[in-house]
Amino acid sequence: MNNFDITLLELVEHYATSEGLIDSEEALSELFDETIAPMVIEQYGADDEAAMSESFNDWADSLCKDNQLHSEQYSQYCYIGKHSTYSY
């Protein structure tokens, strides 16, 4: 008997991996660190957690609207990059 015990996020991540798209919270955060975070730091400073968080959310929202990020990823992922206050 087959059992579809898999979440939508897992399906999305599997598809994203096979298509060379953003496939994890880590990958999204690393891309943010490379492309967006330097501009946020330049404008607001490295210690402005609110600016970093808002910039990540706005950027991820734009990726979702441009179909570069699935809505399930957008709703589930948080910023966990090198400027994050989260400790993993």
C-alpha positions as CSV (number, residue, x, y, z in Angstrom):
1,M,0.0,0.0,0.0
2,N,1.3,3.5,-0.9
3,N,1.0,6.3,1.6
4,F,1.2,9.9,0.5
5,D,2.7,11.1,3.8
6,I,4.4,14.1,2.4
7,T,3.8,17.8,2.9
8,L,3.2,20.4,0.2
9,L,6.4,22.1,1.1
10,E,8.3,18.9,0.6
11,L,6.8,18.4,-2.8
12,V,7.6,22.0,-3.8
13,E,11.2,21.7,-2.6
14,H,11.6,18.4,-4.5
15,Y,10.3,20.1,-7.7
16,A,12.5,23.1,-7.1
17,T,15.6,21.0,-6.7
18,S,14.9,19.1,-9.9
19,E,14.3,22.4,-11.8
20,G,17.3,24.3,-10.4
21,L,15.1,26.7,-8.4
22,I,15.2,27.9,-4.8
23,D,14.8,24.7,-3.0
24,S,15.3,25.5,0.7
25,E,15.1,28.1,3.4
26,E,18.9,28.0,3.5
27,A,19.2,28.6,-0.2
28,L,16.8,31.5,-0.1
29,S,18.6,33.1,2.9
30,E,22.0,32.6,1.2
31,L,20.7,34.3,-2.0
32,F,19.4,37.2,0.1
33,D,22.8,37.5,1.9
34,E,24.6,37.7,-1.5
35,T,22.2,40.0,-3.3
36,I,20.1,42.1,-1.0
37,A,21.7,42.3,2.5
38,P,24.7,44.4,1.4
39,M,22.4,47.1,0.2
40,V,20.4,47.0,3.5
41,I,23.5,47.2,5.5
42,E,24.8,50.1,3.4
43,Q,21.5,52.0,3.9
44,Y,20.6,51.1,7.5
45,G,23.7,49.6,9.1
46,A,24.4,46.0,10.1
47,D,22.5,46.1,13.4
48,D,19.1,47.2,12.1
49,E,17.2,43.9,12.5
50,A,13.9,45.5,11.5
51,A,15.3,46.7,8.2
52,M,16.9,43.4,7.5
53,S,13.7,41.5,8.3
54,E,11.4,43.8,6.3
55,S,13.8,43.7,3.4
56,F,13.9,39.9,3.4
57,N,10.1,39.7,3.5
58,D,9.6,42.3,0.8
59,W,12.2,40.6,-1.4
60,A,10.7,37.1,-0.9
61,D,7.3,38.5,-1.7
62,S,8.6,39.9,-5.0
63,L,10.1,36.5,-5.8
64,C,6.8,34.9,-5.1
65,K,4.9,37.3,-7.3
66,D,7.4,36.7,-10.1
67,N,6.9,32.9,-9.8
68,Q,10.5,32.4,-8.6
69,L,9.3,31.2,-5.2
70,H,6.3,29.0,-4.5
71,S,3.6,30.5,-2.2
72,E,4.1,27.6,0.2
73,Q,7.8,28.5,0.5
74,Y,6.9,32.1,1.0
75,S,4.5,31.3,3.8
76,Q,6.9,28.8,5.5
77,Y,10.4,30.2,5.1
78,C,12.1,32.7,7.4
79,Y,15.4,34.5,7.0
80,I,18.1,32.3,8.6
81,G,21.1,33.9,7.0
82,K,24.2,35.3,8.5
83,H,22.5,38.6,9.6
84,S,19.6,36.7,11.2
85,T,18.8,36.9,14.9
86,Y,17.8,33.2,14.8
87,S,20.4,30.7,16.0
88,Y,20.3,27.4,14.3
